[in-house]
Amino acid sequence: MPTIGVGTMDIRELESALGARYDGCYASGHMGASILRFRRADNVGLVLKYASAENAQALSDLEGNIHGYEQMKANGASFLVPPDVQVVNVPSGVALAMRDLGKNTTTLNEGIHTWRVVAENLEGAVRATVQRNEAWYAEEVFTHMRKFVPNDEIEARFRRAVRTQRNGRSALMLLDLTPDNMFVSGESAWFLDPWRQTTYQGHPGVSLGQFATLVRIYGLRDAQPAFQMFEELAVRRVSSILECEERASMTAFRLGQTLQLVLSAHVRRDTEPEKAQALYQEALDIMNDL
């Protein structure tokens, strides 16, 4: 068993802090965090995301998750936050523990019923978090998009489109809202691993565009009707809630699509260069249709 030390994980100190026993691990997170399983005496499973004190990238990612959950709660969407979330500070690092929710919606791949549950919960989040301030969301999205896309013409074109539209009120906008980060059980849905954002209020159409696009990129069950359902939610119902033009909601949805396409192209640039180019071209096509 690992010994205690700066940056060295000790399972025993984590067990003591959680009041639960170690029960194995999942594959490590893409930012370098360790993903561990624990089980409490009442047989409830917990997942713990651990960042070593020496791993700056993993710590930054974990701090972003913690901040994101706090903001989701503060904005009125606590029902999307996984149950039993708690921060665990130990001598060797920081961890974020929560209820083990099982497989994400990508892995489950159960089709249209799952997508309806996600859509219903996201619409509930829009209604619960709507604010009267106008949804000036573009700068937040572009800040993240610049990490993945070399073509500033995409940003310039969307800026022109957004400036000419009345965006209406704002509501919860979660970037990186993907089926990989969504978990469903019964009629409930939870969102994991939020990014750090300057603001979590914007146009929810961006989030819906990201989610629908990755369902389609992955080729998950009922991808096309799911895409149409999320687009309908973004353009019709969200427009009514935010009191904005449907054209503005369509622009937000298309921006979410574009963000996801350039992100997906970025992660495939070395392993699947032809697929990456096709995804990037699709992003350009969306821009050109604005």
BADO-371557 format. One line per field, with one value per residue (C-alpha): x, y, z; residue in three letters; residue number from 0. Coordinates in Angstrom, 1 decimal, m for minus. Example, Ala and Ser with C-alpha at 12.3 -4.5 7.8 and 13.67 -1.06 7.14 Angstrom:
! residues 2
x	[12.3:13.7]
y	[m4.5:m1.1]
z	[7.8:7.1]
res	[ALA:SER]
n	[0:1]
***
This chain:
! residues 290
x	[0.0:1.4:3.0:2.0:4.1:3.7:2.1:1.9:m1.6:m2.3:m5.4:m5.7:m5.9:m8.6:m10.5:m10.3:m11.4:m14.4:m15.4:m15.5:m13.3:m11.4:m13.1:m10.9:m10.4:m11.5:m9.3:m7.5:m9.0:m7.6:m6.2:m4.1:m6.4:m6.9:m10.5:m11.0:m14.0:m15.0:m17.9:m19.5:m20.7:m24.3:m23.2:m23.4:m20.7:m18.6:m16.3:m13.4:m11.4:m8.0:m5.4:m1.9:m0.5:2.4:0.1:m0.8:m2.9:m5.0:m5.4:m6.6:m9.1:m10.4:m10.7:m12.7:m15.1:m15.6:m16.2:m18.6:m20.7:m20.9:m22.1:m24.7:m26.1:m26.0:m27.8:m30.6:m29.7:m28.6:m30.7:m28.1:m25.2:m24.3:m25.4:m23.1:m20.5:m17.8:m14.3:m11.7:m8.4:m5.6:m1.8:m0.9:m3.5:m7.2:m10.1:m13.7:m16.0:m19.6:m22.1:m21.1:m23.7:m22.6:m22.2:m22.6:m25.1:m22.5:m21.6:m25.2:m26.3:m29.9:m31.5:m34.4:m35.9:m32.5:m32.3:m35.8:m34.9:m31.8:m33.9:m36.6:m34.0:m32.1:m35.4:m36.1:m32.7:m33.4:m36.7:m35.1:m32.2:m33.7:m32.6:m33.8:m30.3:m29.7:m27.8:m24.5:m22.8:m20.6:m17.3:m17.5:m17.8:m15.1:m12.7:m12.9:m13.1:m9.8:m8.1:m9.1:m9.6:m7.0:m9.5:m10.6:m13.0:m15.4:m15.4:m15.8:m18.7:m20.6:m19.9:m21.6:m24.6:m25.0:m24.7:m27.7:m30.1:m32.1:m30.8:m33.5:m33.0:m30.2:m30.2:m27.8:m25.2:m22.8:m20.0:m18.6:m22.2:m21.7:m23.1:m19.8:m20.5:m24.2:m25.6:m29.2:m31.2:m35.0:m36.2:m33.2:m30.1:m26.8:m23.9:m20.3:m17.0:m18.1:m15.4:m14.4:m16.3:m16.3:m20.1:m22.5:m25.4:m25.9:m27.9:m28.7:m28.8:m25.0:m25.1:m27.8:m25.9:m22.8:m24.7:m26.7:m23.6:m21.6:m24.5:m24.4:m20.5:m20.5:m23.3:m25.2:m28.6:m31.4:m28.9:m30.9:m34.2:m32.3:m30.5:m33.9:m35.3:m32.5:m32.6:m36.4:m35.9:m33.2:m35.0:m38.7:m39.1:m35.9:m36.8:m40.2:m38.6:m35.9:m38.3:m35.9:m36.0:m35.9:m33.2:m31.0:m31.6:m30.7:m27.4:m26.7:m27.4:m25.1:m22.4:m22.6:m22.4:m19.3:m17.6:m18.1:m17.0:m13.7:m13.1:m13.7:m11.5:m8.7:m8.6:m8.5:m5.8:m3.0:m4.9:m7.6:m6.4:m9.0:m11.8:m10.5:m10.5:m14.0:m15.3:m13.5:m15.0:m18.4:m17.8:m16.8:m20.0:m22.1:m20.4:m20.9:m24.7:m25.2]
y	[0.0:3.5:5.4:8.9:11.7:14.9:13.9:10.3:8.9:6.8:4.8:4.6:8.4:8.5:5.7:7.5:10.8:9.2:6.7:4.1:1.2:1.2:m0.9:m0.6:2.0:3.3:4.5:7.7:11.0:12.7:15.5:13.2:12.6:9.2:7.8:5.5:3.6:3.3:1.7:2.9:0.7:1.2:m0.3:3.0:3.2:6.3:7.6:9.7:11.9:12.5:15.1:14.8:18.0:17.8:17.6:21.2:20.2:17.7:20.1:22.9:20.5:19.4:23.0:23.8:20.9:22.1:25.6:24.4:22.4:25.3:27.6:25.0:25.0:28.7:29.3:26.9:23.7:21.6:18.6:18.3:18.0:14.4:13.2:13.2:15.6:16.5:17.9:15.7:17.3:15.0:15.6:14.3:16.1:17.0:14.8:15.2:12.4:11.7:8.9:6.2:6.7:3.8:4.1:7.3:7.7:7.1:3.7:2.8:3.8:3.0:5.2:7.7:7.2:8.2:11.2:12.3:12.1:14.2:16.7:17.0:17.6:20.2:22.0:21.9:23.4:26.2:27.0:26.9:29.2:31.8:35.4:38.7:39.8:39.4:36.3:37.8:34.4:34.5:35.7:32.8:30.3:31.9:31.8:28.0:27.6:29.4:26.5:24.2:26.1:28.0:29.8:33.2:33.6:31.2:33.5:36.6:35.2:34.2:37.5:39.3:36.9:37.4:41.2:41.4:39.3:39.9:37.2:37.6:36.5:34.1:30.7:28.0:27.3:24.4:24.0:20.4:19.2:15.8:12.2:11.2:13.5:12.8:10.0:8.9:6.8:6.6:10.1:11.8:13.1:14.4:16.3:15.5:17.3:20.9:23.2:26.3:29.2:32.9:32.8:29.9:32.1:32.4:30.7:27.0:26.4:26.2:23.3:21.5:22.0:20.4:17.4:16.7:17.0:14.5:12.0:12.2:12.1:8.9:7.4:6.5:4.8:7.1:9.8:11.5:11.8:12.8:15.5:16.8:16.7:18.7:21.2:21.6:22.1:24.8:26.6:26.4:25.9:27.7:30.7:30.9:30.7:33.2:35.5:35.7:35.3:31.7:32.9:33.8:30.4:28.7:30.7:29.6:25.9:26.2:27.8:24.8:22.4:24.3:24.2:20.5:19.9:21.8:20.1:16.7:17.5:18.7:15.4:13.4:15.4:12.9:9.6:10.2:13.1:12.4:12.3:15.4:17.3:16.2:17.4:20.7:21.1:20.5:23.4:25.6:24.6:25.6:29.0:29.5:28.8:31.5]
z	[0.0:m0.9:1.9:3.0:1.4:m0.5:m3.8:m2.8:m2.4:0.7:0.5:4.3:4.7:2.1:3.8:7.1:5.6:3.8:6.5:3.7:2.4:m0.8:m3.5:m6.6:m9.3:m12.8:m15.6:m14.7:m15.8:m18.9:m16.8:m14.7:m11.7:m10.2:m10.1:m7.2:m5.8:m2.2:m0.3:2.9:5.7:4.4:1.1:m0.8:m3.5:m3.8:m6.5:m5.6:m8.0:m6.5:m7.5:m6.1:m4.5:m7.1:m10.2:m11.1:m14.1:m12.1:m9.2:m11.6:m13.2:m9.8:m8.6:m11.7:m11.0:m7.4:m8.5:m11.2:m8.7:m6.4:m9.2:m10.4:m6.8:m6.4:m9.7:m8.8:m10.5:m7.5:m8.8:m11.6:m9.1:m8.2:m4.8:m1.8:m3.3:m0.9:m1.0:0.8:1.8:2.8:3.3:m0.1:m2.2:m2.7:m3.7:m4.8:m3.7:m4.8:m5.1:m7.7:m10.4:m12.5:m16.3:m18.2:m21.0:m23.7:m22.2:m21.5:m25.0:m24.3:m26.9:m27.0:m23.5:m22.0:m24.2:m23.2:m19.5:m20.2:m22.2:m19.5:m16.7:m18.8:m19.6:m15.8:m15.2:m17.7:m16.0:m12.5:m13.3:m15.6:m14.8:m16.3:m17.3:m21.0:m22.2:m23.4:m23.5:m26.6:m25.0:m22.5:m25.3:m27.5:m24.5:m24.5:m28.3:m28.8:m27.0:m29.9:m33.1:m35.1:m37.4:m35.9:m38.8:m36.9:m33.9:m36.0:m38.0:m34.8:m33.2:m36.1:m35.8:m32.1:m32.3:m34.6:m32.4:m29.3:m26.9:m24.2:m20.6:m19.4:m17.8:m16.9:m19.6:m19.0:m21.4:m22.0:m21.6:m23.2:m22.9:m21.4:m18.5:m18.1:m15.9:m15.8:m13.4:m13.5:m14.3:m12.8:m14.6:m13.2:m14.8:m13.8:m14.3:m15.1:m16.6:m14.8:m16.4:m15.8:m15.9:m15.8:m17.0:m20.7:m23.5:m22.8:m26.5:m26.5:m24.0:m25.9:m29.2:m27.7:m26.3:m29.4:m31.6:m29.6:m29.5:m33.3:m33.6:m31.5:m33.5:m30.4:m30.5:m31.9:m32.6:m35.3:m33.4:m30.3:m32.2:m33.5:m30.0:m28.5:m31.3:m30.8:m27.1:m27.8:m30.5:m29.5:m25.8:m24.6:m26.7:m25.0:m21.5:m22.3:m24.2:m27.1:m30.9:m32.2:m34.6:m31.5:m30.0:m33.3:m33.3:m29.7:m30.7:m33.8:m31.6:m29.3:m32.2:m33.5:m30.1:m29.9:m33.5:m33.1:m29.7:m31.2:m34.1:m31.8:m29.7:m33.0:m34.8:m34.2:m33.9:m36.7:m38.8:m41.6:m39.1:m37.5:m40.8:m41.6:m38.2:m38.6:m42.1:m40.6:m38.1:m41.1:m42.9:m39.9:m39.8:m43.5:m43.1:m40.5]
res	[MET:PRO:THR:ILE:GLY:VAL:GLY:THR:MET:ASP:ILE:ARG:GLU:LEU:GLU:SER:ALA:LEU:GLY:ALA:ARG:TYR:ASP:GLY:CYS:TYR:ALA:SER:GLY:HIS:MET:GLY:ALA:SER:ILE:LEU:ARG:PHE:ARG:ARG:ALA:ASP:ASN:VAL:GLY:LEU:VAL:LEU:LYS:TYR:ALA:SER:ALA:GLU:ASN:ALA:GLN:ALA:LEU:SER:ASP:LEU:GLU:GLY:ASN:ILE:HIS:GLY:TYR:GLU:GLN:MET:LYS:ALA:ASN:GLY:ALA:SER:PHE:LEU:VAL:PRO:PRO:ASP:VAL:GLN:VAL:VAL:ASN:VAL:PRO:SER:GLY:VAL:ALA:LEU:ALA:MET:ARG:ASP:LEU:GLY:LYS:ASN:THR:THR:THR:LEU:ASN:GLU:GLY:ILE:HIS:THR:TRP:ARG:VAL:VAL:ALA:GLU:ASN:LEU:GLU:GLY:ALA:VAL:ARG:ALA:THR:VAL:GLN:ARG:ASN:GLU:ALA:TRP:TYR:ALA:GLU:GLU:VAL:PHE:THR:HIS:MET:ARG:LYS:PHE:VAL:PRO:ASN:ASP:GLU:ILE:GLU:ALA:ARG:PHE:ARG:ARG:ALA:VAL:ARG:THR:GLN:ARG:ASN:GLY:ARG:SER:ALA:LEU:MET:LEU:LEU:ASP:LEU:THR:PRO:ASP:ASN:MET:PHE:VAL:SER:GLY:GLU:SER:ALA:TRP:PHE:LEU:ASP:PRO:TRP:ARG:GLN:THR:THR:TYR:GLN:GLY:HIS:PRO:GLY:VAL:SER:LEU:GLY:GLN:PHE:ALA:THR:LEU:VAL:ARG:ILE:TYR:GLY:LEU:ARG:ASP:ALA:GLN:PRO:ALA:PHE:GLN:MET:PHE:GLU:GLU:LEU:ALA:VAL:ARG:ARG:VAL:SER:SER:ILE:LEU:GLU:CYS:GLU:GLU:ARG:ALA:SER:MET:THR:ALA:PHE:ARG:LEU:GLY:GLN:THR:LEU:GLN:LEU:VAL:LEU:SER:ALA:HIS:VAL:ARG:ARG:ASP:THR:GLU:PRO:GLU:LYS:ALA:GLN:ALA:LEU:TYR:GLN:GLU:ALA:LEU:ASP:ILE:MET:ASN:ASP:LEU]
n	[0:1:2:3:4:5:6:7:8:9:10:11:12:13:14:15:16:17:18:19:20:21:22:23:24:25:26:27:28:29:30:31:32:33:34:35:36:37:38:39:40:41:42:43:44:45:46:47:48:49:50:51:52:53:54:55:56:57:58:59:60:61:62:63:64:65:66:67:68:69:70:71:72:73:74:75:76:77:78:79:80:81:82:83:84:85:86:87:88:89:90:91:92:93:94:95:96:97:98:99:100:101:102:103:104:105:106:107:108:109:110:111:112:113:114:115:116:117:118:119:120:121:122:123:124:125:126:127:128:129:130:131:132:133:134:135:136:137:138:139:140:141:142:143:144:145:146:147:148:149:150:151:152:153:154:155:156:157:158:159:160:161:162:163:164:165:166:167:168:169:170:171:172:173:174:175:176:177:178:179:180:181:182:183:184:185:186:187:188:189:190:191:192:193:194:195:196:197:198:199:200:201:202:203:204:205:206:207:208:209:210:211:212:213:214:215:216:217:218:219:220:221:222:223:224:225:226:227:228:229:230:231:232:233:234:235:236:237:238:239:240:241:242:243:244:245:246:247:248:249:250:251:252:253:254:255:256:257:258:259:260:261:262:263:264:265:266:267:268:269:270:271:272:273:274:275:276:277:278:279:280:281:282:283:284:285:286:287:288:289]
***
